[in-house]
């Protein structure tokens, strides 16, 4: 199954999506340092909820993240990666982190501005 690969700068917080990694020692450089790979968390360990939940409704996946949407702590986006497609919805503080995607097999991701990447597989 195809997965989302992200790299993040520890200095400025810049986040990039990698379409195809070169797997060489050069890595990606930002602020004069190598960017680190952001690995998704899959187990909740805090009061805030980060892992997306979904419900199949007809031909759609109705996706939600039960998370605060405050100015300094919120879900920035939800993504759904399938074998052949990727869907993405952005949010800002005050929004409700919900999205509707096609009902397919894939991986749902949610990105929290404080606790980074979370995922769950859709089978």
C-alpha positions in Angstrom: 0.0 0.0 0.0 1.3 3.5 -0.9 2.1 5.7 2.1 2.6 9.4 2.6 6.2 10.5 3.2 6.9 13.8 4.9 10.1 15.6 5.9 10.2 18.4 8.4 12.7 21.0 9.4 13.4 21.1 13.1 14.4 24.8 12.9 11.7 26.6 10.9 9.0 23.9 10.9 8.9 23.7 7.1 7.1 20.5 5.9 7.5 18.9 2.5 5.8 15.9 0.9 8.2 13.5 -0.8 6.9 12.0 -4.0 9.9 9.7 -4.5 12.8 9.5 -2.1 16.3 9.1 -3.4 17.5 7.0 -0.5 20.9 8.5 -0.6 22.8 10.3 2.2 22.2 13.8 0.9 18.6 13.9 2.3 16.7 17.2 2.1 18.4 20.3 3.6 16.6 23.2 5.2 18.1 25.9 7.5 21.5 24.3 6.9 20.5 20.9 8.4 19.0 17.7 7.3 15.2 17.4 7.5 13.8 14.6 9.5 11.2 12.1 8.3 7.8 12.5 10.0 6.5 9.0 10.9 2.8 8.6 11.6 1.6 7.8 15.1 -1.1 5.1 15.3 -1.8 4.9 19.1 -3.5 7.6 21.1 -1.5 8.6 24.2 -3.0 11.9 25.2 -6.3 13.5 26.1 -6.6 15.1 22.6 -7.7 12.8 19.9 -5.7 12.7 16.7 -6.4 9.5 14.8 -9.0 10.0 12.2 -12.3 8.1 12.4 -14.5 7.2 9.5 -17.9 5.9 8.6 -18.9 4.4 5.2 -21.9 6.2 3.8 -22.8 4.9 0.4 -19.8 5.4 -1.9 -18.1 7.8 0.6 -15.9 7.8 3.7 -17.1 10.4 6.1 -13.9 11.3 8.0 -13.7 13.1 11.4 -11.0 14.0 13.9 -12.2 14.6 17.4 -9.7 17.3 18.2 -9.7 20.9 19.5 -9.4 23.6 16.8 -7.9 26.4 18.8 -5.5 29.1 17.5 -2.4 27.4 18.9 -3.5 23.7 18.7 -5.5 22.3 15.8 -5.6 19.8 12.9 -4.0 21.4 9.9 -5.2 18.8 7.3 -6.6 15.4 6.6 -5.3 13.3 3.7 -6.4 10.0 2.2 -3.8 8.1 0.2 -5.0 5.2 -1.9 -3.0 3.0 -4.4 -3.7 5.4 -7.2 -4.9 8.7 -5.7 -4.4 11.2 -2.9 -7.1 13.5 -1.4 -6.4 16.4 0.9 -8.4 18.9 2.9 -7.0 21.8 4.8 -8.3 23.4 8.0 -7.7 26.5 10.2 -8.5 27.2 13.8 -12.3 27.2 14.4 -13.0 24.8 11.5 -14.5 21.4 12.1 -12.0 18.8 11.0 -14.2 16.7 8.8 -13.8 15.5 5.2 -15.6 13.3 2.7 -13.5 11.0 0.5 -14.3 8.2 -1.9 -14.8 4.8 -0.3 -11.6 3.0 -1.2 -8.8 1.0 0.5 -6.0 3.3 1.7 -4.5 5.2 4.6 -6.1 8.2 6.3 -3.8 10.8 7.8 -4.4 13.7 10.1 -1.7 16.4 10.9 -1.8 18.2 14.2 0.3 21.4 14.4 1.6 20.3 17.8 1.6 16.5 17.7 2.3 16.0 14.0 1.2 13.0 11.9 -1.4 10.3 12.8 -2.8 7.5 10.6 -5.3 4.7 10.3 -5.7 2.1 7.6 -9.0 1.8 5.7 -9.5 -1.8 4.6 
